[in-house]
């Protein structure tokens, strides 16, 4: 029996669990849902297909059935949104069943042979393993916060709640999630965000501590969800006062979590890309390595360490690759001044101009706390120059505001020059960290 066949036999119970989920989902609308509604028929069809794919996946050759289960799990995250399920039971049942379906299909079975070693190979030239569980745990926790926050706002949009609480901006959250922009979406935009964060959470949990070279496709796709998509969402959230006229506390909390997630995720993505470039230079197929992984190159047996046991060690390893330099921290506060300050006696266009630049400064400063992205801090110099040019061009500016904003822009330029502490090494990427 091959290792793959042995692994399939050991994990056969998850296929039966998938069959049970299909039967559960098929029976739920017959018990609780109102007939002749779209969600009723969706649950019946999805439950039937889930059961069918579960039976097909009992055969190790039918890998397509496993991916079919995954697609059905993703659909279950979206079905209550597309059909505007009026019963919260449908929303909870569908999304939770979808999470379990994806978990049984991909997360629990894992990759054969991946968990046989207790050591964690570190990328060539690196001083730590960006795929270790202790590194990924804060990312997963931040994904959960975003998931639950978005689901809370979606519950109001779908009609499950009759009021929504904003601890800082009074009715700000209500104004944002019921705005014309939000209502223009054919489905609940908060619910769509909750579905995305669900997938991000599950992708963060997928794979072992060697996934940077055993599953590059997963790491890079996770990075695409977190980094570019996350950045766009963060910028849109920060521009809410301009587009809608109100701040949303839960949206800002989500944006903060996403910025931290990006700073913590980028190192693993760069390790996977670095590995793919190394294997390509060695003559291996890029796409074969991308989808199927490979063997880590030139790993030093001494550069491997077990998962830390002590709590203090765990915390230190959670934030490896990220340092909060004092100059970047001050830069964040300067960006927040431009973002939040209401003490400006000039027109709306000027205020919007400063607001947008403040959002970009905060984003750049937080992302630059990731050591691999430390060079990005120089973008703050460009943003400061744009502020100074704007102050010279805008008319009828308050002298106090002109002096304050100009002084802060000059200070930001000075703060962007020092690199700050770099505590880790990143192989060939070290030369780009200046």
C-alpha positions in Angstrom: 0.0 0.0 0.0 1.4 3.4 -1.0 1.6 6.3 1.5 -1.2 8.0 -0.4 -3.4 4.9 -0.2 -2.6 4.5 3.5 -3.4 8.2 4.1 -6.7 7.9 2.2 -7.7 4.9 4.4 -6.8 6.6 7.6 -8.9 9.7 6.6 -11.8 7.8 5.1 -14.0 8.9 8.0 -14.1 12.5 6.8 -15.8 11.3 3.6 -18.5 9.7 5.6 -18.8 12.9 7.6 -19.4 14.7 4.3 -22.2 12.3 3.5 -23.8 13.0 6.8 -23.5 16.8 6.2 -25.3 16.3 2.9 -28.1 14.3 4.5 -28.3 16.9 7.3 -28.6 19.8 4.8 -31.1 17.9 2.6 -33.4 17.3 5.6 -33.1 20.8 7.2 -35.4 22.6 4.7 -38.0 19.9 4.9 -38.1 20.4 8.6 -37.6 24.2 9.1 -37.8 26.1 5.8 -40.8 27.5 4.1 -41.5 25.6 0.9 -41.5 27.3 -2.5 -38.7 29.7 -1.5 -35.4 29.8 -3.4 -33.3 29.0 -0.4 -35.6 25.9 0.2 -34.7 24.5 -3.2 -31.1 25.5 -3.0 -30.6 23.6 0.3 -32.3 20.5 -1.2 -30.1 20.5 -4.3 -26.9 21.3 -2.4 -27.6 18.7 0.2 -28.2 16.1 -2.5 -25.0 17.0 -4.4 -23.0 17.0 -1.1 -24.2 13.5 -0.3 -23.5 12.4 -3.9 -20.0 13.9 -3.9 -19.3 12.4 -0.5 -20.0 8.9 -1.9 -17.8 9.5 -4.9 -14.9 10.8 -2.8 -14.8 7.4 -1.0 -12.8 6.3 -4.1 -9.3 7.8 -3.9 -9.2 8.3 -7.6 -12.2 10.8 -7.6 -10.3 13.8 -6.4 -12.7 15.9 -8.5 -15.4 15.0 -6.0 -13.4 16.5 -3.1 -13.1 19.8 -5.0 -16.8 19.5 -5.8 -17.5 19.4 -2.0 -15.3 22.5 -1.6 -17.2 24.4 -4.2 -20.5 23.5 -2.6 -19.1 24.7 0.7 -18.3 28.1 -0.8 -21.8 28.2 -2.4 -23.3 27.6 1.0 -21.6 30.8 2.2 -23.2 32.8 -0.6 -26.6 31.1 -1.0 -28.4 33.0 1.9 -27.1 36.2 0.4 -28.2 35.7 -3.1 -31.6 34.5 -2.1 -31.9 37.0 0.8 -32.9 34.3 3.2 -35.5 35.7 5.6 -35.0 33.1 8.3 -31.7 33.4 10.3 -31.8 29.7 10.7 -31.1 29.3 7.0 -28.1 31.6 7.2 -26.5 30.0 10.2 -27.2 26.4 9.0 -25.9 27.0 5.4 -22.8 28.9 6.4 -21.9 26.5 9.2 -22.5 23.4 7.1 -20.4 25.0 4.4 -17.5 25.5 6.8 -17.7 21.9 7.9 -17.8 20.7 4.3 -14.7 22.6 3.4 -13.0 21.4 6.7 -13.8 17.8 6.0 -12.8 18.0 2.4 -9.5 19.8 2.7 -8.4 20.9 6.2 -8.6 17.6 8.2 -7.2 15.2 5.5 -4.2 17.4 4.9 -1.4 16.4 2.6 0.1 12.9 2.9 3.5 12.8 4.7 3.4 16.5 5.5 3.0 16.1 9.2 5.6 13.4 9.7 8.4 15.7 10.9 8.4 17.6 14.2 10.9 20.1 12.9 10.1 23.1 10.8 12.4 23.8 7.9 13.3 27.4 7.5 13.6 29.0 4.0 17.2 29.4 2.7 18.8 32.4 4.4 15.8 33.1 6.7 16.0 33.2 10.4 12.5 31.8 11.1 9.7 29.8 9.5 6.9 32.1 8.2 4.5 29.1 7.9 4.8 27.9 11.5 1.5 27.6 13.4 2.6 30.1 15.9 3.2 32.6 13.1 -0.2 31.9 11.5 -2.3 31.9 14.7 -2.6 35.7 15.1 -3.6 35.9 11.4 -6.3 33.3 11.9 -7.5 35.2 15.0 -7.7 38.5 13.1 -9.6 36.7 10.3 -12.1 35.5 12.9 -12.6 39.0 14.3 -13.3 40.3 10.7 -15.6 37.4 10.0 -17.7 37.9 13.1 -17.8 41.7 12.7 -18.9 41.4 9.1 -21.5 38.8 10.0 -22.9 41.2 12.7 -23.5 43.9 10.1 -24.9 41.4 7.6 -27.4 40.3 10.2 -28.9 43.8 10.1 -28.8 44.1 6.4 -30.6 40.7 6.0 -33.3 41.7 8.5 -32.3 39.5 11.4 -31.6 42.4 13.7 -33.8 45.5 14.2 -31.0 47.7 15.6 -27.2 47.8 15.4 -24.8 49.2 18.0 -21.9 51.6 17.2 -20.0 52.3 20.4 -18.2 55.4 19.0 -20.0 57.0 16.1 -23.7 56.8 17.3 -25.6 55.8 14.2 -22.6 55.8 12.0 -22.6 52.1 11.3 -26.3 52.2 10.5 -25.9 55.1 8.1 -23.0 53.3 6.3 -24.6 49.8 5.9 -27.9 51.3 4.7 -26.3 54.0 2.4 -27.1 54.3 -1.2 -23.7 52.8 -2.1 -24.3 49.7 0.1 -27.9 49.3 -1.1 -26.7 49.3 -4.7 -25.2 45.9 -4.2 -27.5 43.1 -5.3 -26.6 41.1 -2.2 -25.5 42.1 1.4 -22.1 43.7 1.0 -21.3 42.9 4.7 -22.5 39.3 4.1 -20.1 39.1 1.1 -17.3 40.3 3.3 -18.2 37.7 6.0 -18.0 35.0 3.3 -14.6 36.2 2.2 -13.3 36.3 5.7 -14.6 32.7 6.2 -12.6 31.5 3.3 -9.5 33.4 4.5 -9.9 31.8 8.0 -10.1 28.3 6.5 -7.1 29.0 4.1 -5.1 30.2 7.1 -5.8 26.9 8.8 -5.0 24.7 5.8 -1.6 23.0 5.5 1.2 22.4 8.0 4.3 24.3 8.9 6.0 23.5 5.6 3.3 24.8 3.3 5.5 27.6 1.9 7.2 24.9 -0.2 4.6 22.0 -0.1 1.6 24.2 -1.2 2.8 27.4 -2.9 -0.6 27.7 -4.6 -2.4 27.9 -1.3 0.0 30.5 0.2 -0.1 32.7 -2.9 -3.9 32.5 -3.2 -4.2 33.3 0.5 -1.9 36.2 -0.1 -4.0 37.5 -3.0 -7.1 37.4 -0.8 -5.4 39.1 2.1 -3.0 41.6 0.4 -4.4 43.3 -2.7 -8.1 42.6 -2.0 -7.6 43.6 1.6 -5.8 46.8 0.6 -8.7 47.9 -1.6 -11.2 47.2 1.1 -9.1 49.1 3.7 -8.9 52.2 1.4 -12.6 52.1 0.6 -13.4 51.9 4.4 -11.2 54.8 5.2 -12.9 56.9 2.4 -16.4 56.3 3.8 -16.7 59.9 5.3 -16.1 61.3 1.8 -18.3 58.8 -0.1 -21.1 58.4 2.5 -20.5 61.1 5.1 -20.2 58.9 8.2 -17.7 56.8 10.0 -18.4 53.1 10.9 -16.8 51.7 14.0 -17.1 48.1 13.0 -15.7 48.9 9.5 -12.7 50.7 11.0 -12.1 47.8 13.3 -12.1 45.5 10.3 -9.7 47.8 8.4 -7.3 47.8 11.3 -7.3 44.0 11.6 -6.8 43.7 7.8 -3.8 46.0 7.8 -2.2 44.0 10.6 -3.1 40.8 8.7 -1.3 42.1 5.6 1.8 43.0 7.6 1.9 39.5 9.1 1.0 37.6 5.9 3.5 39.1 3.4 6.5 37.2 4.7 5.0 33.8 4.0 3.9 34.9 0.5 7.5 36.1 -0.2 9.0 32.9 1.0 6.7 30.9 -1.4 7.6 33.2 -4.3 11.3 33.0 -3.4 11.0 29.2 -3.4 9.3 29.2 -6.8 12.0 31.4 -8.3 14.8 29.2 -6.9 13.2 26.0 -8.3 12.7 27.6 -11.7 16.4 28.6 -11.8 17.3 25.0 -10.9 15.4 23.8 -14.0 12.2 22.6 -12.4 8.8 23.3 -13.8 7.2 26.4 -12.4 3.6 25.3 -12.7 4.3 21.8 -11.5 6.0 23.2 -8.4 3.3 25.8 -8.0 0.4 23.3 -7.8 2.2 20.3 -6.3 5.0 21.8 -4.3 8.5 20.4 -4.1 11.4 19.8 -1.9 12.9 22.7 0.0 16.3 23.7 -1.4 19.6 23.6 0.6 17.9 23.4 4.0 20.3 23.5 6.9 19.4 20.8 9.4 20.4 23.2 12.2 17.9 25.7 10.9 14.9 23.9 12.2 13.2 24.3 15.5 10.2 22.7 17.3 7.1 24.7 18.1 7.8 26.9 21.1 6.2 25.7 24.3 6.6 28.6 26.7 4.0 31.4 26.4 6.7 34.1 26.2 8.4 32.2 23.4 5.2 31.8 21.6 4.4 35.5 21.7 7.9 36.4 20.4 7.5 34.0 17.5 4.1 35.3 16.6 5.5 38.7 15.7 8.7 37.6 14.0 9.2 39.6 10.8 7.3 42.6 12.2 8.8 45.4 14.3 7.0 48.4 15.6 9.7 51.1 15.0 9.1 54.4 16.8 9.3 56.4 13.6 6.6 54.3 11.9 4.4 54.5 15.0 4.6 58.3 15.0 4.0 58.3 11.3 0.7 56.3 11.9 -0.4 59.1 14.4 0.4 61.8 11.8 -1.6 60.0 9.2 -4.5 59.7 11.7 -4.3 63.4 12.3 -4.9 64.0 8.6 -7.6 61.3 8.5 -9.7 62.2 11.5 -8.9 65.9 12.4 -12.0 68.1 12.0 -10.1 71.3 13.0 -9.9 72.6 9.5 -11.6 75.8 8.3 -11.3 75.2 4.6 -13.6 73.8 1.9 -14.8 70.3 1.4 -12.4 69.6 -1.5 -9.4 70.5 0.7 -10.7 68.4 3.6 -11.2 65.4 1.2 -7.7 65.9 -0.2 -6.1 65.7 3.3 -8.4 62.8 4.3 -7.4 60.6 1.3 -3.7 61.3 1.9 -4.1 60.6 5.6 -5.6 57.2 4.8 -2.7 56.4 2.5 -0.2 57.5 5.2 -1.7 55.3 7.9 -1.9 52.3 5.5 1.8 52.8 4.3 3.1 53.2 7.9 1.4 50.1 9.3 2.4 47.9 6.3 6.0 49.2 6.6 6.2 47.6 10.1 6.6 44.3 8.2 10.4 44.1 7.8 10.1 42.8 4.2 8.0 45.9 3.3 10.2 48.3 5.3 11.3 50.0 2.1 7.6 51.0 1.4 8.0 53.8 4.1 9.6 56.0 1.4 6.1 56.3 -0.1 5.3 58.5 2.9 7.9 61.0 1.6 6.0 61.2 -1.7 2.7 61.6 0.2 4.2 64.4 2.3 5.3 66.2 -0.8 1.8 65.9 -2.2 0.5 67.5 1.0 2.9 70.3 0.9 2.1 71.0 -2.8 -1.6 71.0 -1.9 -1.1 73.5 0.9 0.6 75.9 -1.5 -2.1 75.5 -4.2 -5.3 75.7 -2.1 -6.6 79.1 -1.4 -8.1 80.7 1.8 -6.4 78.3 4.2 -6.4 79.0 7.9 -2.9 80.0 8.9 -2.9 77.7 11.9 -4.0 74.8 9.8 -1.5 75.7 7.2 1.4 75.8 9.7 0.2 72.6 11.5 -0.3 70.5 8.4 2.8 71.7 6.8 4.9 71.0 9.9 3.5 67.5 10.2 4.2 66.8 6.5 7.9 67.9 7.0 8.1 65.8 10.1 6.8 62.8 8.2 9.6 63.2 5.7 12.2 63.1 8.4 10.5 60.1 10.1 10.6 58.2 6.8 14.4 58.3 6.4 15.6 55.9 9.2 15.0 52.3 8.5 14.5 51.2 12.0 15.2 47.8 13.5 15.5 44.7 11.3 15.6 41.7 13.6 15.4 38.8 11.1 17.0 37.7 7.9 15.3 36.9 4.6 17.8 35.3 2.3 18.1 37.0 -1.1 15.4 39.5 -0.1 17.8 41.2 2.4 19.3 43.5 -0.2 15.8 45.0 -0.9 15.3 46.0 2.7 16.8 49.5 2.8 
